[in-house]
Amino acid sequence: MPTSTLDARLEAALHLIRSEVHADIGSDHAHLPIRLIREGRVGRCVVVELNPGPLALAQRKVARARLEDRIEVRAGNGFAPLRPGEVDSASMTGMGAGTMVGILDRAGERRPPTLVLQPNDSPRPLRVWAREHGYHLTAERLIAGYWPYPVLRLDRAGGTDPAYASLPLNAALRYGPHLLREGSGLLREQVEADIARLVPLAAPGRTAQMELEAARDALTVLEGQ
C-alpha cells in the first residue's frame, strides 16, 4: 500500500508525535494521521474537521487507505467533538498562531497532555500561551519553505519551563529557545533578515523597536556559539 506523502513541515510534525490515541485538528486531507498509523507512531487517530469539503476529503482518504477501524473522522470545531481525556496528544498544522491559541483556550479540559503545533506565522503567541497554561516547550524544528515554518511540541508539566533558562526571554519567545541553542543556518538567516527589515522601522515605543531588540539579542546568542 503506498505511503501518504507529506511535505517537510508535516514530516517534522510526524516525528514529534508518538502516543496511543492522537487527534489531528483541521486535518484536511488526513495524510498526517494515515502516516502516523502506518508507521506505528500512534494506535488510533481522531480527525476533526469543521468544513464539509475538507471533512469529505478526509473521509475519502481514510477509506481509500482502508483505515476506518483506526482513524475516525468527526465533524466539529476544534476540540469540541472530543471527550475529556479521550486523546493523549493532538496536532494542529497550517493555521495562524492566533487561531490556534483561540482553539486551545476553548478546548479547556479536552486539551491533551501533548500538543504538536505548526503555525503559518510567528509562533510567539503559542510559546507565551504554553508558559501561561502549564505546558513546557520540549522540542522545536524550523523547516525551510515559502518562509521558515516552525514546528513545536508542548508537554504539560509543572514549574518553570527549563527551556528558557539563561536566554533573553523576548528573543527566546520570538525565535525559540531550542532553536537558538541549536543555531541552524536557517534561523540565523531569519534573524538577520528581521534585523535588516526592522532597522528602518524602529523607534522608541514602537513595536518594531521591541522586535528589533529581540532580534539583536537572538543574534548575540547565535554568535556566541
C-alpha positions in Angstrom: 0.0 0.0 0.0 1.5 3.4 -1.0 2.7 5.7 1.8 1.0 9.1 2.1 3.4 11.8 1.0 3.9 14.6 3.5 5.6 17.9 2.9 8.6 18.8 5.0 6.7 20.7 7.7 4.2 17.8 8.2 7.1 15.3 8.1 8.7 17.3 11.0 5.4 17.2 12.9 5.1 13.4 12.3 8.4 12.8 14.0 7.4 14.7 17.2 4.2 12.6 17.7 4.1 9.2 19.5 1.1 8.3 21.6 -1.7 5.7 21.9 -4.6 8.0 20.8 -4.0 11.1 18.8 -6.2 13.8 17.4 -5.5 15.9 14.3 -7.5 19.1 14.4 -8.2 20.6 11.0 -6.6 17.7 9.2 -7.9 18.5 5.7 -6.5 15.6 3.6 -5.8 13.3 6.6 -2.3 12.5 5.3 -0.7 13.0 8.7 -3.0 10.6 10.6 -2.6 8.0 7.9 1.2 8.1 8.1 1.0 8.1 11.9 -1.0 4.9 11.9 1.1 3.2 9.1 4.4 3.9 10.9 3.1 2.7 14.2 3.6 6.1 15.9 0.0 6.0 17.3 -2.5 3.3 17.9 -5.6 5.2 16.9 -6.5 8.7 15.4 -9.4 11.0 15.6 -9.6 13.5 12.7 -11.6 16.7 13.4 -12.8 18.9 10.5 -15.2 21.8 10.7 -15.9 22.5 7.0 -17.8 20.0 4.8 -15.3 19.9 1.9 -12.2 19.0 4.0 -14.4 16.7 6.1 -15.5 14.7 3.0 -11.9 14.7 1.7 -10.6 13.3 4.9 -13.3 10.6 4.9 -12.4 9.6 1.3 -8.7 9.4 2.1 -9.2 7.3 5.2 -11.5 4.9 3.3 -9.0 4.6 0.4 -6.3 3.8 2.9 -8.6 1.1 4.5 -8.0 2.5 7.9 -11.6 3.3 9.0 -11.1 0.9 12.0 -8.1 3.0 13.2 -9.0 6.6 12.1 -12.3 8.1 13.0 -13.3 11.3 11.2 -15.6 13.7 13.2 -17.3 16.9 12.2 -16.9 19.8 14.6 -15.0 22.8 15.7 -11.6 22.4 17.4 -11.6 20.0 20.3 -15.4 20.2 20.8 -16.0 16.7 19.3 -13.6 15.1 21.7 -14.3 13.8 25.2 -12.1 15.0 28.1 -9.2 12.5 28.4 -10.1 10.8 25.2 -6.8 11.5 23.4 -3.2 11.6 24.6 -1.9 14.1 22.1 -3.1 16.4 19.4 -1.8 18.3 16.4 -2.7 21.4 14.5 -0.9 22.4 11.4 -1.2 25.1 8.7 -3.1 27.7 10.8 -2.2 31.0 12.2 -0.9 31.0 15.8 -3.7 33.3 16.9 -6.3 30.9 15.6 -4.5 28.0 17.4 -4.5 29.9 20.7 -8.2 30.5 20.4 -8.8 26.8 19.7 -6.7 25.8 22.7 -8.4 28.3 25.0 -11.8 26.9 24.1 -10.6 23.3 24.5 -10.5 23.6 28.3 -10.4 20.1 29.9 -10.4 18.5 26.4 -6.8 19.6 25.9 -4.5 16.6 25.9 -1.1 16.5 27.7 0.9 16.7 24.5 0.4 19.2 21.6 2.3 19.4 18.3 1.7 22.7 16.5 2.9 24.1 13.2 1.7 27.7 12.8 2.0 29.5 9.5 3.2 32.7 11.1 5.1 33.8 14.2 4.9 31.1 16.9 5.5 33.6 19.7 1.8 33.6 20.8 2.0 29.8 21.2 5.1 29.9 23.3 3.6 32.6 25.5 0.4 30.6 25.8 2.3 27.5 26.8 4.1 29.3 29.6 0.8 30.6 30.9 -1.1 27.3 30.8 1.3 24.7 32.3 3.0 23.4 29.1 6.7 23.1 28.6 8.3 23.5 25.1 10.1 20.2 24.8 11.1 20.2 21.1 11.2 22.6 18.1 12.0 22.3 14.5 12.4 25.0 11.8 11.6 23.9 8.3 12.6 25.7 5.1 9.6 26.5 2.8 7.9 29.5 1.4 9.1 31.0 4.7 10.7 29.2 7.7 8.0 27.0 9.2 8.3 26.4 13.0 7.0 23.1 14.5 6.6 23.0 18.3 6.0 20.2 20.7 4.4 21.2 24.1 4.1 18.8 27.0 2.1 19.5 30.2 4.4 19.9 33.1 4.7 21.7 36.4 7.0 24.5 37.3 9.0 26.9 35.2 9.9 25.7 31.7 13.7 25.0 31.8 14.0 25.6 28.0 14.1 29.3 28.6 16.8 29.3 31.3 19.8 31.6 30.6 18.4 33.1 27.5 17.0 36.6 26.8 13.3 35.9 27.2 11.9 38.0 24.3 14.4 36.6 21.9 13.6 33.0 23.1 9.8 33.6 22.8 10.2 35.0 19.3 12.7 32.6 17.8 12.5 29.6 20.1 14.9 28.6 22.9 15.8 25.2 21.5 16.3 26.7 18.0 18.5 29.4 19.4 20.7 26.8 21.2 20.9 24.6 18.0 21.8 27.7 16.0 20.9 26.5 12.5 21.8 28.5 9.4 18.1 28.8 8.6 17.4 30.5 11.9 20.4 32.8 11.5 19.1 33.9 8.1 15.7 34.6 9.6 17.2 36.7 12.4 19.5 38.7 10.1 16.6 39.3 7.7 14.5 40.5 10.6 17.2 42.9 11.7 17.5 44.3 8.2 13.8 44.8 7.9 13.3 46.3 11.3 16.1 48.8 11.5 14.4 51.5 9.3 11.1 50.9 11.2 12.3 51.0 14.8 11.8 54.0 17.1 11.4 54.3 20.9 8.0 53.0 22.0 7.2 51.3 18.7 6.6 47.6 18.3 9.3 47.4 15.7 11.8 48.6 18.3 11.0 45.8 20.7 11.1 43.3 17.8 14.5 44.7 16.8 15.9 44.3 20.3 14.7 40.7 20.4 16.3 40.0 17.0 19.6 41.6 18.1 19.6 39.6 21.3 19.0 36.4 19.3 21.9 37.2 17.0 24.1 37.7 20.1 23.1 34.2 21.3 23.8 32.7 17.9 27.2 34.5 17.5 28.2 33.2 21.0 28.0 29.6 19.9 
